[in-house]
Amino acid sequence: MRAAHVRDHFRLPLLLVGGIVALLLSIAVAITIGPAQLRVGDVWAVVADRLGLAASELSLIREGIVWNLRLPRTLLAAICGAGLAVCGAIMQSLLRNPLADPFVLGVSSGASTGAVLVIVLGVGGGALSLSTGAFGGALFSFALVLWLSHVLGGTTDRVVLSGVAAMQLFSALTSFIVLTSADANTTRAVLFWLLGSLSNSSWTEVGLCAGALVLTMLVCAGHARALDAFAFGEDAAATLGVRVARTRLVLLCVTALLTAVLVSSSGAIGFVGLVLPHATRALSGPGHARLLPATALSGAIFLVWVDTLSRTVLDPQEIPVGVMTALIGVPAFVLILYRARETR
């Protein structure tokens, strides 16, 4: 008993330290992969130069490749992977559904409709960007889900069903707009974004997504024990002193907000929020004080490498990152389900 207690006490620090080191190395190495001949030392030199710690001896072109192209893209991949994985873990616990993911609230389909309205129909008269349209569509979809679930009774099952209804509605609207109003070039651009793309990453998007991720992690860390209680059902959680309706609304809102911000910057990247929480639970255990940070790190590392594959495997052609996550995520999810079957 004492040995097990000591092991559990040191599990979280070991997971965090190991995960942070692995993430930093993954980011540094991923930036060096591509047409330009770069080394990990070059990456650190550019970062140190921008932070005023040391002068870089690289050419301006190579510095630009690192700082303006690859570093923001790789950081955005890490942030999106972490955010989607955390949202998936929260949704699976909150809704007590192992198949729940960040898009179960219809946020992704609403974002797609908002983006298509801007790209295809020119809503906003050029004043709205694709990201702004996607963010607005995501929030509108989530508001619709909250309203429907409230009208239908406000239970967990009604939230899921409302999310499914909103998902189908906005997916149909997106398809209708594209089929009736878009030309071939616009359709290709829309399709590439809908499948997930980090090709237009910028430092502004990195800052916005990072801020939303930090806010979500802080809120969810404060509700870790409540999430543990939700694993036993809403009635059990209420018996343990959890304010069920309030806690559920707060967590649904912060996860929907984070998902909306991420989708508006990267498009819909599937399977990260579905697969990574299941895989991480095998290492960290079900307690959310350990699960949430471990899931964030595993999701960040996963998407950094998947995005690296998507931009290099068919170079110079780029594969949408959502396609790569599906190609890798489906077999991984089947394997997780098979192992779970064996342990029963």
ABEGO torsion letter per residue (X at the ends): XAAAAAAAAAAAAAAAAAAAAAAAAAAAAAAABEABBBBAAAAAAAAAAAAGABBBABBAAAAAAAAAAAAAAAAAAAAAAAAAAAAAAAAAAAAGBAABBAAAAGAAAAAAAAAAAAAAAGBGGGABBAAAAAAAAAAAAAAAAAAAAAAAGGBAAAAAAAAAAAAAAAAAAAAAAAAAABBAAAAAAAAAAAAEBAAABBAAAAAAAAAAAAAAAAAAAAAAAAAAAAAAEAAAAAAAGBBAAAAAAAAAAAAAAAAAAAAAAAEBBBGAAAAAAAAAAAAAEABAAAAAAAAAAAAAAAAAAAAAAAAAAAOABBBBAAAAAAAAAAAAAAAAAAAAAAAX
